[in-house]
Amino acid sequence: MATSLADPPARAAGKDPAAPSAPPPAGADGLGAQPRVCAKCGAPMASGQDWCFQCGAGAPGSLDTHAHRWRSGAAVLSAVALLIAGAAVAAYAALSKSNAKPRPALAALAQAPAAATSPPAAATPPTGSVTPPPTTPKLGAPSVKPPVPLPKPPKVPRTTAAPKPAATTAPSTTGATTTPAAGQKTPAGTGGTNTTQKQPTALLLDTNAASTYNPYAYPASNFGDPSLAIDGEKSTAWTALVDPAVAPKMAEGLVIDLKTAQKVSALALTSAKPGMTVQVYGATGSAPPASITDPAWAPLSRLVVDDKRYQRIPLGHSKQAFRFVALWISKAPASAVGRPRAPGHVKVNELELFPAR
């Protein structure tokens, strides 16, 4: 009873256990998969077929669908290869450039055999000749640089300026020397002005034209030979003793007799002991005035300190003629004072008179 009321499990589920099972879907290859067809032309494709035999299109999942992936990888590999090749070329160029210049020590060693085996250099061609072009050295032979041409010498003018004649002084017949020649400057310290004009020639004096002017009657032994002051020799001199009792004061001098009245413009004094204080006077008449204070003496110059070996003293009254010209010494230089037991002397090595123009 109980069993008749209950349904079997299959019937309870709505299924007849005696009914056969449903067949698999059509075209299922026994595995339940859908048949493969070409996505482009719709032709059937077998399992495992990657390309359509009708149109050549790739099946889904074949290599054709992943073409963009391997192409991107190939592009990356190509770019890397190009970068590596560029770096290699740059490194090769840098090595080639650095090897082009040898080191100084290696360059010296490389040039030493060349210098030893090279032939002697040819003589330098004369100025103005054409230097031959350098010959091309043979392969394997050391290269020899052509000689560097010497610079051209400066052009020398064909005409040269004539040298100026040197100024000379010609001795006069009485032993007096002439003035500096034209273009020669007057010696410094003479009291005159430097000029390039021609100076007049010194007056010709007789050998006995000079005498000692001693108005205060000092002993004759105090004086030297006055003719030595006009002999034209500067190594000889007229001397006058310096009295230690009144030194450095003095009161004597030299007088020149021109024999006839003449106009004078300057007196030149040469002394080996410069430093005397002198003054020049002029007078006319038949004899020199007896005293330097006599009004017959006309002062021709101011008091002058003879501080140079050669002193040219310009004279006034150049338009008046005088027969006698006196060089009056009023003070001795300190170097000529001396001592009581060894008194000093003043010296007049040369005395010249110049005429007025």
RABELVEN-V543886 format. One line per field, one symbol per residue. ss: DSSP state (2 for helix, 1 for strand, 0 for the rest). phi: phi as a letter, one per 40 degrees, with the letter a starting at -180 (. if undefined). A space follows every 50 residues. Layout:
# RABELVEN-V543886
ss->???
phi->???
This chain:
# RABELVEN-V543886
ss->02222000222200000000000000000000000110000001100000 10000001000022222222222222222222222222222222222222 00022222222222222000000000000000000000000000000000 00000000000000000000100000100000000000000000000000 01000000011110000002221002222000000001111000000011 11111111111111111111000001111111100000000000000110 00011100011111000000111111111110022201000010111101 1111100
phi->.ccccccccccdcgbcccccccccdcgcfgbgccccbcccbgccbccgcc bcccbgccccgccccbcccccccccccccccccccccccccccccccccc bccdcccccccccccccccccccccccgcccccccccccgcccbcccccc ccccccccbbcccccccbbcccccgccccdccgcccdcgcgcbcaccccc ccccbccbccaccbcbfcdcccbccccccbcgbccbacbbcccccbdcca aaabbbccgbcbcbbabbbbbcbchcbbabbbabhcacdcbccccccbcc accbcccbcbbbbcbcfccbcbcbbbbcbbaccccbcgbdcbccbcbbca bbbbccc
